[in-house]
Amino acid sequence: MEVVGALIEKYESEQESTERESWYRLSMQMLARAYGEDEPEYTTDMLKWVNPDYEGK
């Protein structure tokens, strides 16, 4: 039973790792798409109004 339990634990660990890697890849693809080479630079003087709660962090 210990061997079966160890095999199940290993399988679940591998599945979790694979799922985490898939989410990471998807996240990186979406970030690259959102902030691609053709994304313009936005400066503070382009702001229409300043958020008074923002402390410039």
Jmol script that loads the backbone (N, CA, C; Angstrom):
load data "model"
ATOM      1  N   MET A   1       0.821  -1.193   0.000  1.00  0.00           N
ATOM      2  CA  MET A   1       0.000   0.000   0.000  1.00  0.00           C
ATOM      3  C   MET A   1       0.863   1.254   0.000  1.00  0.00           C
ATOM      4  N   GLU A   2       2.021   1.197   0.651  1.00  0.00           N
ATOM      5  CA  GLU A   2       2.897   2.364   0.693  1.00  0.00           C
ATOM      6  C   GLU A   2       3.395   2.730  -0.707  1.00  0.00           C
ATOM      7  N   VAL A   3       3.694   1.703  -1.504  1.00  0.00           N
ATOM      8  CA  VAL A   3       4.171   1.944  -2.870  1.00  0.00           C
ATOM      9  C   VAL A   3       3.074   2.608  -3.700  1.00  0.00           C
ATOM     10  N   VAL A   4       1.858   2.099  -3.580  1.00  0.00           N
ATOM     11  CA  VAL A   4       0.730   2.675  -4.316  1.00  0.00           C
ATOM     12  C   VAL A   4       0.504   4.115  -3.872  1.00  0.00           C
ATOM     13  N   GLY A   5       0.558   4.359  -2.575  1.00  0.00           N
ATOM     14  CA  GLY A   5       0.383   5.715  -2.056  1.00  0.00           C
ATOM     15  C   GLY A   5       1.468   6.644  -2.569  1.00  0.00           C
ATOM     16  N   ALA A   6       2.699   6.172  -2.619  1.00  0.00           N
ATOM     17  CA  ALA A   6       3.810   6.984  -3.121  1.00  0.00           C
ATOM     18  C   ALA A   6       3.633   7.281  -4.611  1.00  0.00           C
ATOM     19  N   LEU A   7       3.178   6.286  -5.366  1.00  0.00           N
ATOM     20  CA  LEU A   7       2.955   6.495  -6.797  1.00  0.00           C
ATOM     21  C   LEU A   7       1.845   7.508  -7.054  1.00  0.00           C
ATOM     22  N   ILE A   8       0.783   7.406  -6.283  1.00  0.00           N
ATOM     23  CA  ILE A   8      -0.326   8.354  -6.420  1.00  0.00           C
ATOM     24  C   ILE A   8       0.153   9.770  -6.069  1.00  0.00           C
ATOM     25  N   GLU A   9       0.904   9.895  -5.004  1.00  0.00           N
ATOM     26  CA  GLU A   9       1.427  11.193  -4.586  1.00  0.00           C
ATOM     27  C   GLU A   9       2.334  11.789  -5.663  1.00  0.00           C
ATOM     28  N   LYS A  10       3.183  10.955  -6.240  1.00  0.00           N
ATOM     29  CA  LYS A  10       4.081  11.414  -7.304  1.00  0.00           C
ATOM     30  C   LYS A  10       3.273  11.863  -8.515  1.00  0.00           C
ATOM     31  N   TYR A  11       2.275  11.096  -8.900  1.00  0.00           N
ATOM     32  CA  TYR A  11       1.430  11.439 -10.045  1.00  0.00           C
ATOM     33  C   TYR A  11       0.730  12.766  -9.818  1.00  0.00           C
ATOM     34  N   GLU A  12       0.142  12.957  -8.635  1.00  0.00           N
ATOM     35  CA  GLU A  12      -0.559  14.199  -8.329  1.00  0.00           C
ATOM     36  C   GLU A  12       0.392  15.391  -8.338  1.00  0.00           C
ATOM     37  N   SER A  13       1.584  15.191  -7.839  1.00  0.00           N
ATOM     38  CA  SER A  13       2.591  16.242  -7.828  1.00  0.00           C
ATOM     39  C   SER A  13       2.973  16.645  -9.252  1.00  0.00           C
ATOM     40  N   GLU A  14       3.155  15.649 -10.115  1.00  0.00           N
ATOM     41  CA  GLU A  14       3.498  15.920 -11.513  1.00  0.00           C
ATOM     42  C   GLU A  14       2.366  16.643 -12.228  1.00  0.00           C
ATOM     43  N   GLN A  15       1.132  16.248 -11.948  1.00  0.00           N
ATOM     44  CA  GLN A  15      -0.030  16.896 -12.563  1.00  0.00           C
ATOM     45  C   GLN A  15      -0.106  18.360 -12.132  1.00  0.00           C
ATOM     46  N   GLU A  16       0.115  18.620 -10.853  1.00  0.00           N
ATOM     47  CA  GLU A  16       0.078  19.981 -10.326  1.00  0.00           C
ATOM     48  C   GLU A  16       1.167  20.823 -10.975  1.00  0.00           C
ATOM     49  N   SER A  17       2.340  20.259 -11.129  1.00  0.00           N
ATOM     50  CA  SER A  17       3.460  20.957 -11.752  1.00  0.00           C
ATOM     51  C   SER A  17       3.147  21.287 -13.211  1.00  0.00           C
ATOM     52  N   THR A  18       2.573  20.338 -13.927  1.00  0.00           N
ATOM     53  CA  THR A  18       2.220  20.538 -15.331  1.00  0.00           C
ATOM     54  C   THR A  18       1.164  21.633 -15.453  1.00  0.00           C
ATOM     55  N   GLU A  19       0.175  21.614 -14.575  1.00  0.00           N
ATOM     56  CA  GLU A  19      -0.878  22.627 -14.609  1.00  0.00           C
ATOM     57  C   GLU A  19      -0.299  24.008 -14.295  1.00  0.00           C
ATOM     58  N   ARG A  20       0.581  24.075 -13.325  1.00  0.00           N
ATOM     59  CA  ARG A  20       1.215  25.349 -12.959  1.00  0.00           C
ATOM     60  C   ARG A  20       2.022  25.896 -14.137  1.00  0.00           C
ATOM     61  N   GLU A  21       2.762  25.027 -14.814  1.00  0.00           N
ATOM     62  CA  GLU A  21       3.550  25.446 -15.983  1.00  0.00           C
ATOM     63  C   GLU A  21       2.646  25.945 -17.104  1.00  0.00           C
ATOM     64  N   SER A  22       1.512  25.295 -17.306  1.00  0.00           N
ATOM     65  CA  SER A  22       0.570  25.725 -18.342  1.00  0.00           C
ATOM     66  C   SER A  22       0.029  27.113 -18.042  1.00  0.00           C
ATOM     67  N   TRP A  23      -0.337  27.366 -16.781  1.00  0.00           N
ATOM     68  CA  TRP A  23      -0.838  28.683 -16.395  1.00  0.00           C
ATOM     69  C   TRP A  23       0.246  29.743 -16.541  1.00  0.00           C
ATOM     70  N   TYR A  24       1.470  29.384 -16.198  1.00  0.00           N
ATOM     71  CA  TYR A  24       2.586  30.320 -16.327  1.00  0.00           C
ATOM     72  C   TYR A  24       2.795  30.690 -17.798  1.00  0.00           C
ATOM     73  N   ARG A  25       2.805  29.693 -18.681  1.00  0.00           N
ATOM     74  CA  ARG A  25       2.980  29.952 -20.108  1.00  0.00           C
ATOM     75  C   ARG A  25       1.861  30.847 -20.645  1.00  0.00           C
ATOM     76  N   LEU A  26       0.627  30.545 -20.261  1.00  0.00           N
ATOM     77  CA  LEU A  26      -0.508  31.346 -20.703  1.00  0.00           C
ATOM     78  C   LEU A  26      -0.377  32.785 -20.204  1.00  0.00           C
ATOM     79  N   SER A  27       0.019  32.947 -18.962  1.00  0.00           N
ATOM     80  CA  SER A  27       0.204  34.289 -18.401  1.00  0.00           C
ATOM     81  C   SER A  27       1.260  35.063 -19.166  1.00  0.00           C
ATOM     82  N   MET A  28       2.362  34.418 -19.457  1.00  0.00           N
ATOM     83  CA  MET A  28       3.438  35.082 -20.192  1.00  0.00           C
ATOM     84  C   MET A  28       2.994  35.456 -21.605  1.00  0.00           C
ATOM     85  N   GLN A  29       2.227  34.606 -22.248  1.00  0.00           N
ATOM     86  CA  GLN A  29       1.727  34.912 -23.586  1.00  0.00           C
ATOM     87  C   GLN A  29       0.799  36.122 -23.561  1.00  0.00           C
ATOM     88  N   MET A  30      -0.083  36.172 -22.568  1.00  0.00           N
ATOM     89  CA  MET A  30      -1.026  37.286 -22.484  1.00  0.00           C
ATOM     90  C   MET A  30      -0.305  38.599 -22.137  1.00  0.00           C
ATOM     91  N   LEU A  31       0.702  38.536 -21.268  1.00  0.00           N
ATOM     92  CA  LEU A  31       1.485  39.735 -20.967  1.00  0.00           C
ATOM     93  C   LEU A  31       2.235  40.225 -22.198  1.00  0.00           C
ATOM     94  N   ALA A  32       2.825  39.313 -22.937  1.00  0.00           N
ATOM     95  CA  ALA A  32       3.543  39.694 -24.156  1.00  0.00           C
ATOM     96  C   ALA A  32       2.590  40.319 -25.161  1.00  0.00           C
ATOM     97  N   ARG A  33       1.393  39.794 -25.232  1.00  0.00           N
ATOM     98  CA  ARG A  33       0.388  40.333 -26.153  1.00  0.00           C
ATOM     99  C   ARG A  33      -0.077  41.720 -25.710  1.00  0.00           C
ATOM    100  N   ALA A  34      -0.244  41.912 -24.408  1.00  0.00           N
ATOM    101  CA  ALA A  34      -0.720  43.194 -23.885  1.00  0.00           C
ATOM    102  C   ALA A  34       0.351  44.277 -23.957  1.00  0.00           C
ATOM    103  N   TYR A  35       1.600  43.886 -23.785  1.00  0.00           N
ATOM    104  CA  TYR A  35       2.703  44.848 -23.771  1.00  0.00           C
ATOM    105  C   TYR A  35       3.702  44.511 -24.866  1.00  0.00           C
ATOM    106  N   GLY A  36       3.210  44.441 -26.078  1.00  0.00           N
ATOM    107  CA  GLY A  36       4.047  44.073 -27.208  1.00  0.00           C
ATOM    108  C   GLY A  36       4.940  45.212 -27.678  1.00  0.00           C
ATOM    109  N   GLU A  37       5.687  44.922 -28.709  1.00  0.00           N
ATOM    110  CA  GLU A  37       6.626  45.883 -29.290  1.00  0.00           C
ATOM    111  C   GLU A  37       5.918  47.153 -29.762  1.00  0.00           C
ATOM    112  N   ASP A  38       4.689  47.038 -30.224  1.00  0.00           N
ATOM    113  CA  ASP A  38       3.980  48.192 -30.775  1.00  0.00           C
ATOM    114  C   ASP A  38       3.235  49.011 -29.719  1.00  0.00           C
ATOM    115  N   GLU A  39       3.383  48.646 -28.448  1.00  0.00           N
ATOM    116  CA  GLU A  39       2.724  49.379 -27.365  1.00  0.00           C
ATOM    117  C   GLU A  39       3.432  50.725 -27.172  1.00  0.00           C
ATOM    118  N   PRO A  40       2.678  51.838 -27.225  1.00  0.00           N
ATOM    119  CA  PRO A  40       3.314  53.147 -27.056  1.00  0.00           C
ATOM    120  C   PRO A  40       3.751  53.382 -25.608  1.00  0.00           C
ATOM    121  N   GLU A  41       4.698  54.281 -25.429  1.00  0.00           N
ATOM    122  CA  GLU A  41       5.125  54.676 -24.093  1.00  0.00           C
ATOM    123  C   GLU A  41       4.126  55.702 -23.570  1.00  0.00           C
ATOM    124  N   TYR A  42       3.649  55.489 -22.377  1.00  0.00           N
ATOM    125  CA  TYR A  42       2.720  56.422 -21.756  1.00  0.00           C
ATOM    126  C   TYR A  42       3.480  57.226 -20.710  1.00  0.00           C
ATOM    127  N   THR A  43       3.343  58.519 -20.768  1.00  0.00           N
ATOM    128  CA  THR A  43       4.027  59.383 -19.817  1.00  0.00           C
ATOM    129  C   THR A  43       3.009  59.991 -18.860  1.00  0.00           C
ATOM    130  N   THR A  44       3.489  60.545 -17.758  1.00  0.00           N
ATOM    131  CA  THR A  44       2.587  61.143 -16.769  1.00  0.00           C
ATOM    132  C   THR A  44       1.890  62.388 -17.316  1.00  0.00           C
ATOM    133  N   ASP A  45       2.495  63.093 -18.261  1.00  0.00           N
ATOM    134  CA  ASP A  45       1.828  64.275 -18.804  1.00  0.00           C
ATOM    135  C   ASP A  45       0.684  63.911 -19.742  1.00  0.00           C
ATOM    136  N   MET A  46       0.497  62.633 -20.025  1.00  0.00           N
ATOM    137  CA  MET A  46      -0.635  62.181 -20.826  1.00  0.00           C
ATOM    138  C   MET A  46      -1.877  61.939 -19.959  1.00  0.00           C
ATOM    139  N   LEU A  47      -1.723  62.027 -18.643  1.00  0.00           N
ATOM    140  CA  LEU A  47      -2.846  61.795 -17.735  1.00  0.00           C
ATOM    141  C   LEU A  47      -3.876  62.912 -17.855  1.00  0.00           C
ATOM    142  N   LYS A  48      -5.129  62.542 -17.786  1.00  0.00           N
ATOM    143  CA  LYS A  48      -6.202  63.536 -17.816  1.00  0.00           C
ATOM    144  C   LYS A  48      -6.455  64.081 -16.423  1.00  0.00           C
ATOM    145  N   TRP A  49      -6.316  63.232 -15.412  1.00  0.00           N
ATOM    146  CA  TRP A  49      -6.442  63.666 -14.027  1.00  0.00           C
ATOM    147  C   TRP A  49      -5.578  62.759 -13.160  1.00  0.00           C
ATOM    148  N   VAL A  50      -5.201  63.247 -12.033  1.00  0.00           N
ATOM    149  CA  VAL A  50      -4.337  62.496 -11.120  1.00  0.00           C
ATOM    150  C   VAL A  50      -5.191  61.906 -10.014  1.00  0.00           C
ATOM    151  N   ASN A  51      -4.932  60.667  -9.685  1.00  0.00           N
ATOM    152  CA  ASN A  51      -5.623  59.995  -8.603  1.00  0.00           C
ATOM    153  C   ASN A  51      -5.082  60.538  -7.287  1.00  0.00           C
ATOM    154  N   PRO A  52      -5.908  61.208  -6.486  1.00  0.00           N
ATOM    155  CA  PRO A  52      -5.417  61.799  -5.247  1.00  0.00           C
ATOM    156  C   PRO A  52      -4.985  60.762  -4.211  1.00  0.00           C
ATOM    157  N   ASP A  53      -5.454  59.517  -4.346  1.00  0.00           N
ATOM    158  CA  ASP A  53      -5.094  58.474  -3.402  1.00  0.00           C
ATOM    159  C   ASP A  53      -3.772  57.796  -3.751  1.00  0.00           C
ATOM    160  N   TYR A  54      -3.235  58.090  -4.934  1.00  0.00           N
ATOM    161  CA  TYR A  54      -1.992  57.475  -5.393  1.00  0.00           C
ATOM    162  C   TYR A  54      -0.827  58.291  -4.858  1.00  0.00           C
ATOM    163  N   GLU A  55       0.094  57.637  -4.170  1.00  0.00           N
ATOM    164  CA  GLU A  55       1.203  58.336  -3.544  1.00  0.00           C
ATOM    165  C   GLU A  55       2.476  58.271  -4.381  1.00  0.00           C
ATOM    166  N   GLY A  56       2.387  57.888  -5.632  1.00  0.00           N
ATOM    167  CA  GLY A  56       3.556  57.828  -6.494  1.00  0.00           C
ATOM    168  C   GLY A  56       4.468  56.662  -6.218  1.00  0.00           C
ATOM    169  N   LYS A  57       3.919  55.572  -5.761  1.00  0.00           N
ATOM    170  CA  LYS A  57       4.727  54.384  -5.436  1.00  0.00           C
ATOM    171  C   LYS A  57       5.123  53.657  -6.670  1.00  0.00           C
TER     172      LYS A  57
END
end "model"
wireframe off; spacefill off
backbone 0.3
color backbone group
